[in-house]
């Protein structure tokens, strides 16, 4: 199928298939009065200054003078979960923080109970609706973590739901195994034993079944310490998984330093990252996956994204969609926060929600930029430029989405 997208007022995109660091994070190419030729879902030609290609097309889409960018990439979500946790709002208003709720048996453990009770079909239906919502807001690919099962049966159940969604829904999903997301109630006070269980029983099955590309762990006070995290991630690396780590969200206990030491693909959260943590990320080539909507929802400070860019750390911005600390999958709101709270330029923010997270989930060679040879995942915005997208908040600024060269009409894969 050959398709033409014409009348693009401004086509703005990073370029290249690598993580963008330092000054390069703020470098975007901007084409004026552009057109894109797409064939079989792949970008074949980019024209500008009103030039149009010759020949016939199976479909012609009109951008009507609007801004076009690459499809957005959400590099950190906890998409699959049972139940919700709206009752925690009252607890938070009375002063309970994230770890207080977790220690009381709530938080992640509450979601674990509800996820274990949910059928695979129920989880699939609920999560497919979330994907319908995100693609309507311009997200064409995302990472999805397990971690609300905390036993072999339910972790596999979650990963199989992720696989089914990737096969049937237009949004591309990249699976991450996060068995060590919390200490399950049946292992309370026995974190070392649980890590051994994950390493010896869960990781081999996940690998054998091919259900995850990355492994993640919550390295945090009252959860898993740096040594437990090192043991788990070292084994995951030996099995061929890419590495991610929840680090320095509440307390800096060595997660960022460990990420740099092991050459993790990304370290995530980083609200409390220290100078030594930043040096480790830069030295190890680790991506900083920053989650501003979580800081907003928890009333916490924001990760030092501006400082990390200046230190040569590639920065990505993701939603952290989950039922407890960030019940929002609106990556556009994260774009707003990237400018307002991280003090990033619009160009840096676009890089942070396209090519950098694409590289952070192992897809930088396929998506994240608008270039010849890349997958035709495109957003047509109800805006003349990306500055308008950064400026407006609280509204969905997406006009249309093109996924694999086809205009999305909220239809899922058969």
KOLMI-639226 format. One record per residue (C-alpha): x, y, z. Coordinates in nm, 2 decimals. Example, Ala and Ser with C-alpha at 12.3 -4.5 7.8 and 13.67 -1.06 7.14 Angstrom:
REM KOLMI-639226
(r (1.23; -0.45; 0.78)),
(r (1.37; -0.11; 0.71)),
This chain:
REM KOLMI-639226
(r (0.00; 0.00; 0.00)),
(r (0.13; 0.34; -0.10)),
(r (0.02; 0.65; 0.10)),
(r (0.08; 1.02; 0.08)),
(r (0.06; 1.26; 0.38)),
(r (0.05; 1.61; 0.24)),
(r (0.01; 1.97; 0.35)),
(r (0.22; 1.94; 0.66)),
(r (0.27; 2.29; 0.79)),
(r (0.57; 2.19; 1.00)),
(r (0.73; 1.85; 1.02)),
(r (0.95; 1.84; 1.34)),
(r (1.16; 1.54; 1.43)),
(r (1.49; 1.44; 1.59)),
(r (1.71; 1.24; 1.36)),
(r (1.92; 0.93; 1.40)),
(r (1.86; 0.59; 1.57)),
(r (2.07; 0.66; 1.88)),
(r (2.01; 0.81; 2.22)),
(r (2.05; 1.19; 2.21)),
(r (2.27; 1.34; 2.48)),
(r (2.38; 1.69; 2.58)),
(r (2.32; 1.96; 2.32)),
(r (2.20; 1.70; 2.07)),
(r (1.90; 1.64; 2.29)),
(r (1.77; 1.98; 2.18)),
(r (1.84; 1.94; 1.80)),
(r (1.53; 1.88; 1.59)),
(r (1.50; 1.90; 1.21)),
(r (1.20; 2.11; 1.10)),
(r (1.06; 2.08; 0.74)),
(r (0.82; 2.35; 0.61)),
(r (0.52; 2.27; 0.39)),
(r (0.62; 1.91; 0.38)),
(r (0.49; 1.58; 0.25)),
(r (0.57; 1.22; 0.34)),
(r (0.55; 0.92; 0.10)),
(r (0.47; 0.59; 0.28)),
(r (0.49; 0.24; 0.13)),
(r (0.38; -0.07; 0.32)),
(r (0.41; 0.11; 0.65)),
(r (0.76; 0.25; 0.59)),
(r (0.86; 0.61; 0.52)),
(r (1.01; 0.62; 0.17)),
(r (1.04; 0.99; 0.09)),
(r (1.02; 1.32; 0.27)),
(r (0.96; 1.63; 0.06)),
(r (0.94; 2.00; 0.16)),
(r (0.86; 2.35; 0.04)),
(r (0.54; 2.24; -0.13)),
(r (0.70; 1.98; -0.36)),
(r (0.47; 1.68; -0.42)),
(r (0.57; 1.34; -0.56)),
(r (0.45; 1.21; -0.89)),
(r (0.24; 0.90; -0.94)),
(r (-0.07; 0.75; -0.78)),
(r (-0.14; 0.65; -0.42)),
(r (-0.38; 0.41; -0.26)),
(r (-0.45; 0.67; 0.01)),
(r (-0.39; 1.04; 0.05)),
(r (-0.41; 1.21; 0.39)),
(r (-0.43; 1.59; 0.43)),
(r (-0.25; 1.74; 0.74)),
(r (-0.43; 2.07; 0.66)),
(r (-0.13; 2.28; 0.75)),
(r (-0.08; 2.13; 1.10)),
(r (0.23; 2.01; 1.29)),
(r (0.34; 1.65; 1.24)),
(r (0.59; 1.47; 1.46)),
(r (0.69; 1.11; 1.52)),
(r (0.45; 0.90; 1.72)),
(r (0.50; 0.94; 2.09)),
(r (0.68; 0.66; 2.28)),
(r (0.60; 0.60; 2.65)),
(r (0.90; 0.42; 2.80)),
(r (0.77; 0.33; 3.14)),
(r (0.42; 0.20; 3.23)),
(r (0.27; -0.05; 3.46)),
(r (-0.02; -0.11; 3.22)),
(r (-0.16; -0.44; 3.35)),
(r (-0.32; -0.44; 3.69)),
(r (-0.64; -0.55; 3.87)),
(r (-0.86; -0.30; 4.05)),
(r (-0.79; 0.06; 4.13)),
(r (-0.67; 0.25; 4.45)),
(r (-0.88; 0.56; 4.46)),
(r (-0.94; 0.50; 4.84)),
(r (-0.57; 0.59; 4.90)),
(r (-0.65; 0.96; 4.83)),
(r (-0.80; 1.00; 5.18)),
(r (-0.50; 0.84; 5.34)),
(r (-0.27; 1.07; 5.15)),
(r (-0.47; 1.37; 5.25)),
(r (-0.42; 1.27; 5.62)),
(r (-0.04; 1.27; 5.57)),
(r (0.04; 0.91; 5.47)),
(r (0.32; 0.88; 5.21)),
(r (0.40; 0.61; 4.96)),
(r (0.60; 0.40; 5.19)),
(r (0.36; 0.44; 5.48)),
(r (0.08; 0.30; 5.27)),
(r (0.31; 0.01; 5.15)),
(r (0.41; -0.08; 5.50)),
(r (0.05; -0.09; 5.61)),
(r (-0.02; -0.36; 5.34)),
(r (-0.16; -0.12; 5.09)),
(r (-0.01; 0.03; 4.78)),
(r (0.15; -0.23; 4.55)),
(r (0.03; -0.52; 4.77)),
(r (-0.33; -0.41; 4.74)),
(r (-0.30; -0.41; 4.36)),
(r (-0.12; -0.75; 4.38)),
(r (-0.42; -0.90; 4.56)),
(r (-0.66; -0.77; 4.30)),
(r (-0.44; -0.87; 4.01)),
(r (-0.41; -1.22; 4.14)),
(r (-0.79; -1.24; 4.16)),
(r (-0.84; -1.11; 3.80)),
(r (-0.87; -1.34; 3.51)),
(r (-0.64; -1.31; 3.20)),
(r (-0.95; -1.21; 3.00)),
(r (-1.05; -0.93; 3.25)),
(r (-0.69; -0.79; 3.25)),
(r (-0.68; -0.80; 2.87)),
(r (-1.01; -0.61; 2.83)),
(r (-0.92; -0.35; 3.08)),
(r (-0.57; -0.29; 2.94)),
(r (-0.70; -0.28; 2.58)),
(r (-0.92; 0.01; 2.67)),
(r (-0.62; 0.19; 2.82)),
(r (-0.44; 0.14; 2.48)),
(r (-0.74; 0.28; 2.30)),
(r (-0.70; 0.59; 2.52)),
(r (-0.33; 0.63; 2.47)),
(r (-0.32; 0.60; 2.09)),
(r (-0.59; 0.87; 2.08)),
(r (-0.34; 1.09; 2.26)),
(r (-0.05; 1.02; 2.02)),
(r (0.13; 0.73; 2.18)),
(r (0.21; 0.46; 1.92)),
(r (0.45; 0.25; 2.13)),
(r (0.50; 0.18; 2.50)),
(r (0.68; -0.03; 2.75)),
(r (0.47; -0.24; 2.98)),
(r (0.60; -0.39; 3.30)),
(r (0.48; -0.69; 3.50)),
(r (0.51; -0.68; 3.88)),
(r (0.16; -0.71; 4.02)),
(r (0.17; -1.08; 4.04)),
(r (0.47; -1.15; 4.26)),
(r (0.45; -1.52; 4.20)),
(r (0.53; -1.74; 3.89)),
(r (0.17; -1.80; 3.79)),
(r (0.05; -1.45; 3.80)),
(r (0.37; -1.29; 3.66)),
(r (0.34; -1.52; 3.36)),
(r (-0.03; -1.43; 3.34)),
(r (0.05; -1.06; 3.32)),
(r (0.33; -1.11; 3.06)),
(r (0.10; -1.32; 2.84)),
(r (-0.16; -1.04; 2.85)),
(r (0.11; -0.80; 2.73)),
(r (0.20; -1.04; 2.45)),
(r (-0.16; -1.07; 2.34)),
(r (-0.21; -0.70; 2.34)),
(r (0.10; -0.64; 2.13)),
(r (-0.03; -0.90; 1.88)),
(r (-0.38; -0.76; 1.85)),
(r (-0.37; -0.38; 1.93)),
(r (-0.22; -0.12; 1.70)),
(r (0.00; 0.02; 1.98)),
(r (0.34; -0.16; 1.99)),
(r (0.42; -0.30; 2.34)),
(r (0.76; -0.39; 2.47)),
(r (0.75; -0.63; 2.78)),
(r (0.95; -0.59; 3.09)),
(r (0.96; -0.85; 3.37)),
(r (0.95; -0.69; 3.71)),
(r (0.89; -0.98; 3.95)),
(r (1.08; -0.79; 4.22)),
(r (0.84; -0.50; 4.23)),
(r (0.76; -0.55; 4.60)),
(r (0.80; -0.82; 4.86)),
(r (0.49; -1.04; 4.85)),
(r (0.30; -1.09; 5.18)),
(r (0.39; -1.45; 5.19)),
(r (0.76; -1.35; 5.20)),
(r (0.73; -1.06; 5.44)),
(r (1.06; -1.02; 5.62)),
(r (1.23; -1.26; 5.38)),
(r (1.34; -1.04; 5.09)),
(r (1.65; -1.24; 5.02)),
(r (1.45; -1.56; 4.99)),
(r (1.21; -1.39; 4.75)),
(r (1.49; -1.26; 4.53)),
(r (1.63; -1.62; 4.52)),
(r (1.28; -1.74; 4.41)),
(r (1.27; -1.48; 4.14)),
(r (1.61; -1.57; 4.01)),
(r (1.58; -1.95; 4.04)),
(r (1.22; -2.01; 3.94)),
(r (1.08; -1.71; 3.76)),
(r (1.36; -1.57; 3.54)),
(r (1.43; -1.91; 3.36)),
(r (1.06; -1.95; 3.27)),
(r (1.02; -1.60; 3.15)),
(r (1.33; -1.65; 2.93)),
(r (1.22; -1.99; 2.80)),
(r (0.88; -1.86; 2.70)),
(r (1.03; -1.54; 2.55)),
(r (0.78; -1.32; 2.74)),
(r (1.01; -1.02; 2.82)),
(r (1.29; -0.82; 2.67)),
(r (1.39; -0.63; 2.98)),
(r (1.41; -0.70; 3.36)),
(r (1.34; -0.43; 3.62)),
(r (1.36; -0.41; 4.00)),
(r (1.24; -0.16; 4.26)),
(r (1.56; -0.06; 4.44)),
(r (1.43; 0.14; 4.73)),
(r (1.41; 0.17; 5.11)),
(r (1.17; -0.09; 5.25)),
(r (1.17; -0.28; 4.92)),
(r (1.50; -0.42; 4.77)),
(r (1.84; -0.29; 4.86)),
(r (2.14; -0.24; 4.62)),
(r (2.29; -0.58; 4.69)),
(r (1.97; -0.77; 4.63)),
(r (1.92; -0.56; 4.31)),
(r (2.27; -0.64; 4.19)),
(r (2.22; -1.01; 4.24)),
(r (1.90; -1.01; 4.04)),
(r (2.01; -0.78; 3.76)),
(r (2.34; -0.97; 3.72)),
(r (2.16; -1.29; 3.67)),
(r (1.91; -1.12; 3.43)),
(r (2.20; -0.99; 3.23)),
(r (2.36; -1.33; 3.21)),
(r (2.04; -1.47; 3.06)),
(r (2.04; -1.20; 2.79)),
(r (1.78; -0.96; 2.93)),
(r (1.82; -0.58; 2.90)),
(r (1.84; -0.41; 3.23)),
(r (1.62; -0.14; 3.39)),
(r (1.60; -0.03; 3.75)),
(r (1.36; 0.18; 3.96)),
(r (1.62; 0.40; 4.13)),
(r (1.63; 0.69; 4.37)),
(r (1.26; 0.75; 4.37)),
(r (1.23; 0.83; 4.74)),
(r (1.57; 0.75; 4.89)),
(r (1.91; 0.73; 4.71)),
(r (2.04; 0.39; 4.82)),
(r (2.27; 0.31; 4.54)),
(r (2.04; 0.23; 4.25)),
(r (2.18; 0.48; 4.00)),
(r (2.54; 0.38; 4.08)),
(r (2.44; 0.01; 4.03)),
(r (2.28; 0.11; 3.69)),
(r (2.60; 0.26; 3.58)),
(r (2.81; -0.03; 3.70)),
(r (2.60; -0.29; 3.52)),
(r (2.54; -0.08; 3.20)),
(r (2.17; -0.08; 3.24)),
(r (1.96; 0.05; 2.95)),
(r (1.78; 0.29; 3.18)),
(r (1.74; 0.41; 3.54)),
(r (1.39; 0.52; 3.62)),
(r (1.24; 0.79; 3.85)),
(r (1.56; 0.95; 3.98)),
(r (1.38; 1.21; 4.20)),
(r (1.64; 1.18; 4.47)),
(r (1.95; 1.11; 4.25)),
(r (2.28; 1.23; 4.39)),
(r (2.59; 1.37; 4.23)),
(r (2.76; 1.03; 4.24)),
(r (2.45; 0.87; 4.08)),
(r (2.45; 1.12; 3.80)),
(r (2.82; 1.05; 3.73)),
(r (2.75; 0.68; 3.73)),
(r (2.47; 0.72; 3.47)),
(r (2.69; 0.93; 3.25)),
(r (2.98; 0.70; 3.27)),
(r (2.77; 0.39; 3.20)),
(r (2.57; 0.54; 2.91)),
(r (2.25; 0.49; 3.11)),
(r (1.93; 0.66; 3.00)),
(r (1.75; 0.87; 3.27)),
(r (1.38; 0.77; 3.24)),
(r (1.21; 1.06; 3.42)),
(r (0.85; 1.05; 3.53)),
(r (0.72; 1.40; 3.61)),
(r (0.35; 1.31; 3.65)),
(r (0.45; 1.09; 3.95)),
(r (0.63; 1.38; 4.11)),
(r (0.32; 1.59; 4.05)),
(r (0.07; 1.33; 4.19)),
(r (0.28; 1.25; 4.50)),
(r (0.36; 1.62; 4.57)),
(r (0.74; 1.54; 4.54)),
(r (1.02; 1.73; 4.40)),
(r (1.11; 1.68; 4.03)),
(r (1.40; 1.48; 3.89)),
(r (1.70; 1.71; 3.79)),
(r (1.65; 1.66; 3.42)),
(r (1.81; 1.99; 3.32)),
(r (2.12; 1.91; 3.52)),
(r (2.14; 1.56; 3.38)),
(r (2.12; 1.68; 3.02)),
(r (2.40; 1.92; 3.09)),
(r (2.61; 1.62; 3.23)),
(r (2.57; 1.42; 2.91)),
(r (2.29; 1.18; 3.03)),
(r (2.02; 1.10; 2.77)),
(r (1.69; 1.20; 2.92)),
(r (1.35; 1.05; 2.84)),
(r (1.01; 1.14; 2.98)),
(r (0.75; 0.87; 3.05)),
(r (0.41; 0.85; 3.21)),
(r (0.47; 0.58; 3.48)),
(r (0.10; 0.49; 3.44)),
(r (0.00; 0.28; 3.74)),
(r (-0.29; 0.26; 3.99)),
(r (-0.11; 0.41; 4.29)),
(r (0.15; 0.68; 4.23)),
(r (0.04; 0.79; 3.89)),
(r (-0.31; 0.70; 3.77)),
(r (-0.27; 0.89; 3.45)),
(r (-0.15; 0.77; 3.11)),
(r (-0.15; 1.12; 2.96)),
(r (0.19; 1.17; 2.81)),
(r (0.09; 1.51; 2.68)),
(r (0.06; 1.63; 3.04)),
(r (0.42; 1.49; 3.09)),
(r (0.52; 1.70; 2.79)),
(r (0.38; 2.01; 2.97)),
(r (0.56; 1.92; 3.29)),
(r (0.88; 1.86; 3.10)),
(r (0.89; 2.23; 3.01)),
(r (0.74; 2.37; 3.32)),
(r (0.91; 2.16; 3.59)),
(r (1.22; 2.02; 3.42)),
(r (1.29; 2.34; 3.24)),
(r (1.35; 2.16; 2.91)),
(r (1.31; 2.33; 2.58)),
(r (1.03; 2.21; 2.34)),
(r (1.30; 2.05; 2.12)),
(r (1.45; 1.86; 2.42)),
(r (1.11; 1.75; 2.53)),
(r (1.02; 1.61; 2.18)),
(r (1.34; 1.41; 2.18)),
(r (1.25; 1.29; 2.53)),
(r (0.91; 1.15; 2.42)),
(r (1.02; 1.00; 2.09)),
(r (1.37; 0.88; 2.00)),
(r (1.52; 0.86; 2.35)),
(r (1.25; 0.64; 2.49)),
(r (1.25; 0.44; 2.17)),
(r (1.61; 0.36; 2.23)),
(r (1.53; 0.30; 2.60)),
(r (1.30; 0.01; 2.49)),
(r (1.52; -0.12; 2.21)),
(r (1.33; 0.02; 1.92)),
(r (1.54; 0.32; 1.81)),
(r (1.62; 0.16; 1.48)),
(r (1.25; 0.14; 1.39)),
(r (1.06; 0.43; 1.55)),
(r (1.11; 0.76; 1.73)),
(r (1.20; 0.98; 1.43)),
(r (1.05; 1.07; 1.09)),
(r (1.32; 0.95; 0.85)),
(r (1.34; 0.74; 0.54)),
(r (1.34; 0.37; 0.63)),
(r (1.16; 0.42; 0.97)),
(r (0.82; 0.29; 1.06)),
(r (0.55; 0.54; 0.96)),
(r (0.42; 0.62; 1.31)),
(r (0.31; 0.98; 1.29)),
(r (0.10; 1.23; 1.49)),
(r (-0.09; 1.51; 1.32)),
(r (-0.14; 1.78; 1.59)),
(r (-0.41; 2.04; 1.63)),
(r (-0.13; 2.29; 1.65)),
(r (0.10; 2.49; 1.42)),
(r (0.42; 2.40; 1.61)),
(r (0.54; 2.19; 1.90)),
(r (0.56; 2.50; 2.12)),
(r (0.18; 2.50; 2.12)),
(r (0.17; 2.14; 2.24)),
(r (0.40; 2.23; 2.52)),
(r (0.20; 2.55; 2.60)),
(r (-0.15; 2.40; 2.61)),
(r (-0.24; 2.16; 2.89)),
(r (-0.55; 1.98; 3.00)),
(r (-0.66; 1.93; 2.64)),
(r (-0.59; 1.65; 2.39)),
(r (-0.40; 1.83; 2.12)),
(r (-0.39; 1.53; 1.88)),
(r (-0.59; 1.57; 1.56)),
(r (-0.51; 1.23; 1.39)),
(r (-0.27; 0.94; 1.44)),
(r (-0.11; 0.74; 1.16)),
(r (0.02; 0.40; 1.27)),
(r (0.23; 0.18; 1.04)),
(r (0.11; 0.41; 0.76)),
(r (-0.26; 0.37; 0.83)),
(r (-0.49; 0.63; 0.98)),
(r (-0.60; 0.50; 1.32)),
(r (-0.98; 0.46; 1.36)),
(r (-0.97; 0.29; 1.70)),
(r (-0.97; -0.05; 1.54)),
(r (-0.76; -0.32; 1.70)),
(r (-0.55; -0.58; 1.52)),
(r (-0.75; -0.89; 1.42)),
